[in-house]
């Protein structure tokens, strides 16, 4: 079934310039969105989505009210929401496996909606990237649009600028996230060592699940801890001129975590995942699952 804009089927655009030329309201919506004041999200109601992660939930969730993500330079943030059930899925895509990731995102929403075809419609919100020299962002934008066009469901492209969604109200808004847990360094290590897109949240249980994943000792990465910011940006970023101020420290923290845990077996004993549940105080705590 087609990807639609204003209830009309669209053909794959040849470029993002072409897309905005055909549908100028998307550019205007993005301008309005960018002018909206940034909201500091309370970590007690937030589930933060890192690169190569996605999570889906519904308004009935008592543990998570806001799904959020940021730091999408060449990456894209992808939100699919069903207007009837209110179920929503937020993903942080980097182009590593777009064609297999998009069906997972759509399924995550439809599986939480009783009758997606009758009770409402699927809406797509897409943002991210910039005009980088290698055109990485441009390629990812077009690949995402094409991948959504290939889905069997009708999907309506609504906006092209998001960073957070309030699950209770369906509001999409720009946001900042001072806390990016649970297990921020562990999740970053999973991606740094080649982990693919992963569903990290069970909304019915209110549990965040990380791993298990595999990595082997690699003492050579300690080299990066002694390098200056420019060197790290040049070699470890796809967008050195556009990274946020905390990028280098984030990379160093991830490398330090891997050096302190040289084998993934120490983090996932017995090959079991790590689970986190929201406490009554609103913090995430590690819990044992039976």
C-alpha positions as CSV (number, residue, x, y, z in Angstrom):
1,X,0.0,0.0,0.0
2,X,1.2,3.6,-0.6
3,X,2.8,6.2,1.6
4,X,0.4,9.1,1.6
5,X,0.6,12.9,2.1
6,X,-2.7,14.8,2.7
7,X,-4.5,11.5,1.9
8,X,-2.9,11.2,-1.6
9,X,-0.5,8.6,-2.6
10,X,3.0,9.9,-3.3
11,X,5.7,8.6,-5.6
12,X,9.2,8.3,-4.4
13,X,10.9,11.7,-4.6
14,X,14.2,12.0,-6.4
15,X,15.5,14.2,-3.6
16,X,14.4,15.9,-0.4
17,X,14.3,19.2,-2.3
18,X,11.8,17.6,-4.6
19,X,9.7,16.4,-1.7
20,X,9.5,19.8,-0.1
21,X,8.8,21.4,-3.5
22,X,5.8,19.2,-4.1
23,X,4.5,19.5,-0.5
24,X,5.6,22.9,0.9
25,X,3.3,22.4,3.9
26,X,5.9,19.9,5.3
27,X,8.6,22.5,5.3
28,X,6.3,25.0,6.9
29,X,5.3,22.4,9.6
30,X,9.0,21.8,10.2
31,X,9.6,25.6,10.6
32,X,6.8,25.9,13.1
33,X,8.1,22.9,15.0
34,X,11.6,24.2,15.2
35,X,10.3,27.5,16.7
36,X,8.5,25.6,19.5
37,X,10.2,26.0,22.9
38,X,12.2,23.0,23.9
39,X,10.8,21.0,26.8
40,X,13.0,19.5,29.5
41,X,11.5,16.1,30.0
42,X,11.1,14.7,33.5
43,X,13.2,11.5,33.5
44,X,10.6,9.9,35.8
45,X,8.2,9.6,32.9
46,X,10.8,9.2,30.0
47,X,12.2,6.3,28.1
48,X,15.1,7.5,26.1
49,X,15.9,5.8,22.8
50,X,19.5,5.5,21.7
51,X,21.0,4.8,18.3
52,X,19.8,1.5,16.7
53,X,17.0,1.1,19.3
54,X,13.3,1.3,19.1
55,X,10.5,1.1,21.7
56,X,6.7,1.0,21.4
57,X,4.0,1.6,24.0
58,X,0.4,2.8,24.5
59,X,-1.4,5.5,26.6
60,X,-2.2,2.7,29.1
61,X,1.4,2.4,30.1
62,X,2.0,3.4,33.7
63,X,5.8,3.4,33.5
64,X,6.4,5.5,30.4
65,X,4.6,8.7,29.3
66,X,7.2,10.1,26.9
67,X,9.4,8.4,24.3
68,X,12.3,10.6,23.3
69,X,15.5,10.7,21.4
70,X,18.0,13.3,20.1
71,X,21.5,13.7,18.7
72,X,20.3,12.7,15.2
73,X,23.0,14.3,13.0
74,X,23.2,12.0,10.0
75,X,20.8,9.6,11.8
76,X,17.0,10.0,11.6
77,X,14.3,9.7,14.3
78,X,11.3,7.8,13.1
79,X,7.9,7.9,14.9
80,X,4.9,5.8,13.8
81,X,1.7,6.4,15.7
82,X,-1.8,4.9,15.4
83,X,-4.4,7.6,15.8
84,X,-7.1,5.1,17.2
85,X,-5.2,3.2,19.8
86,X,-2.6,5.8,20.5
87,X,0.1,3.2,20.2
88,X,3.4,4.7,19.1
89,X,6.9,3.5,18.3
90,X,10.0,5.7,18.2
91,X,13.2,4.5,16.5
92,X,16.7,6.0,16.1
93,X,17.9,4.9,12.7
94,X,21.4,5.3,11.3
95,X,20.9,3.6,7.9
96,X,22.6,0.3,8.9
97,X,19.6,-1.8,8.0
98,X,16.8,0.4,6.9
99,X,14.9,-2.1,4.9
100,X,14.6,-4.6,7.7
101,X,14.1,-2.0,10.4
102,X,11.0,-0.3,9.0
103,X,8.8,-3.4,9.1
104,X,9.7,-3.9,12.7
105,X,8.7,-0.4,13.6
106,X,5.3,-0.7,11.8
107,X,4.6,-4.1,13.4
108,X,5.5,-2.8,16.8
109,X,2.6,-0.3,16.5
110,X,0.0,-2.5,14.7
111,X,0.6,-5.3,17.3
112,X,-0.5,-2.9,20.0
113,X,-3.6,-1.8,18.1
114,X,-6.6,-4.2,18.0
115,X,-7.9,-3.3,14.5
116,X,-5.5,-0.9,12.9
117,X,-7.4,-0.6,9.6
118,X,-10.7,0.3,11.2
119,X,-10.0,2.2,14.4
120,X,-7.7,4.9,13.0
121,X,-4.7,5.4,10.8
122,X,-0.9,5.1,10.9
123,X,0.9,8.4,10.9
124,X,4.6,8.8,10.2
125,X,6.8,11.6,11.7
126,X,10.3,11.8,10.4
127,X,13.3,14.0,11.2
128,X,17.0,14.1,11.2
129,X,20.1,14.6,9.2
130,X,21.6,17.7,7.5
131,X,23.2,18.5,4.2
132,X,26.5,16.7,4.8
133,X,29.1,16.4,2.1
134,X,28.8,12.6,1.7
135,X,25.0,12.9,1.4
136,X,24.6,10.2,4.1
137,X,21.5,12.0,5.5
138,X,19.9,12.5,2.1
139,X,20.3,8.8,1.2
140,X,18.8,7.7,4.5
141,X,15.8,10.1,4.1
142,X,15.0,8.6,0.7
143,X,15.6,5.0,1.8
144,X,13.2,5.5,4.7
145,X,10.5,6.9,2.5
146,X,10.9,4.0,0.1
147,X,10.8,1.5,2.8
148,X,7.6,2.9,4.2
149,X,6.1,2.9,0.7
150,X,6.7,-0.9,0.6
151,X,4.6,-1.7,3.7
152,X,1.2,-3.3,3.3
153,X,-0.4,-0.7,5.5
154,X,-1.5,2.8,4.5
155,X,0.9,5.2,6.2
156,X,0.4,8.9,6.3
157,X,3.5,11.2,6.4
158,X,2.5,14.0,8.7
159,X,5.6,15.9,9.8
160,X,9.3,16.0,9.2
161,X,10.6,17.3,12.5
162,X,10.3,15.4,15.8
163,X,12.3,14.6,18.9
164,X,9.8,13.5,21.5
165,X,6.2,12.3,21.8
166,X,3.8,12.4,24.8
167,X,2.2,8.9,24.7
168,X,-0.8,10.1,26.8
169,X,-1.8,13.0,24.5
170,X,-0.1,12.1,21.2
171,X,1.7,15.5,21.3
172,X,5.0,15.6,19.3
173,X,7.4,18.2,20.6
174,X,11.1,19.3,20.7
175,X,12.7,18.2,23.9
176,X,16.0,17.9,25.8
177,X,16.9,14.8,27.8
178,X,19.4,15.3,30.7
179,X,19.0,11.7,31.7
180,X,19.3,9.0,29.1
181,X,19.0,5.8,31.1
182,X,18.6,3.1,32.0
183,X,22.0,1.6,31.4
184,X,23.2,4.4,29.1
185,X,26.8,3.1,28.8
186,X,25.8,-0.5,28.3
187,X,23.4,0.4,25.6
188,X,26.0,2.6,23.9
189,X,28.5,-0.2,24.1
190,X,26.1,-2.5,22.3
191,X,25.8,-0.2,19.4
192,X,29.6,0.7,19.4
193,X,30.5,-3.0,19.0
194,X,28.1,-3.5,16.1
195,X,24.8,-4.3,17.6
196,X,21.9,-4.0,15.2
197,X,18.4,-2.4,15.7
198,X,16.8,-3.8,18.9
199,X,13.4,-3.5,20.5
200,X,14.2,-2.5,24.1
201,X,10.8,-2.3,25.8
202,X,7.9,-4.5,26.8
203,X,5.1,-2.1,27.4
204,X,2.8,-4.7,28.8
205,X,5.3,-5.5,31.6
206,X,6.8,-2.0,31.8
207,X,10.3,-3.6,31.5
208,X,13.3,-2.4,29.5
209,X,15.3,-5.3,28.1
210,X,19.0,-4.9,27.1
211,X,20.8,-7.7,25.3
212,X,22.2,-10.2,25.5
213,X,24.9,-9.1,23.0
214,X,28.5,-10.2,22.3
215,X,31.8,-8.4,22.2
216,X,35.3,-9.6,22.8
217,X,38.3,-8.0,24.6
218,X,39.8,-5.2,22.5
219,X,42.5,-3.3,24.4
220,X,43.4,-1.4,21.3
221,X,40.4,0.9,21.8
222,X,42.2,2.5,24.8
223,X,44.1,4.4,22.2
224,X,41.2,6.7,21.7
225,X,41.1,7.8,25.3
226,X,44.3,9.8,24.8
227,X,43.3,11.5,21.6
228,X,42.1,15.1,21.3
229,X,38.5,16.0,20.5
230,X,39.3,16.8,16.8
231,X,40.8,13.4,16.2
232,X,37.9,11.6,17.7
233,X,35.4,13.7,15.8
234,X,37.3,13.1,12.5
235,X,37.5,9.3,12.8
236,X,34.6,8.2,15.0
237,X,31.8,10.5,13.7
238,X,29.9,10.5,10.5
239,X,29.2,14.2,11.0
240,X,32.2,15.9,12.7
241,X,31.0,19.4,12.2
242,X,27.5,18.8,13.5
243,X,28.0,16.7,16.7
244,X,26.6,18.0,20.0
245,X,29.1,19.2,22.6
246,X,28.9,16.0,24.7
247,X,29.7,13.6,21.7
248,X,33.4,13.2,22.6
249,X,32.8,12.5,26.3
250,X,30.0,10.1,25.3
251,X,32.5,8.1,23.1
252,X,35.1,8.1,25.8
253,X,32.7,6.9,28.4
254,X,31.6,4.1,26.1
255,X,35.2,3.0,25.5
256,X,35.9,3.1,29.2
257,X,32.9,0.9,29.9
258,X,34.2,-1.6,27.3
259,X,37.7,-1.6,28.8
260,X,36.1,-2.2,32.3
261,X,34.0,-5.0,30.9
262,X,36.3,-6.6,28.2
263,X,34.0,-9.6,27.8
264,X,30.3,-9.3,27.4
265,X,29.9,-12.4,29.5
266,X,30.5,-10.4,32.6
267,X,27.6,-8.1,31.7
268,X,25.2,-10.9,30.6
269,X,26.0,-13.8,32.9
270,X,24.7,-17.1,31.5
271,X,23.8,-15.3,28.3
272,X,20.8,-13.6,29.9
273,X,19.6,-10.0,29.2
274,X,19.6,-7.2,31.7
275,X,16.1,-6.0,32.7
276,X,15.1,-2.7,34.2
277,X,11.8,-1.6,35.8
278,X,10.5,1.7,37.0
279,X,10.4,2.1,40.8
280,X,7.7,4.0,42.7
281,X,10.2,6.9,42.9
282,X,10.4,7.0,39.1
283,X,13.9,5.7,38.7
284,X,14.9,2.7,36.6
285,X,16.3,-0.3,38.6
286,X,17.9,-3.5,37.5
287,X,15.5,-6.4,38.3
288,X,15.8,-10.2,38.1
289,X,13.4,-11.9,35.7
290,X,12.2,-15.4,36.2
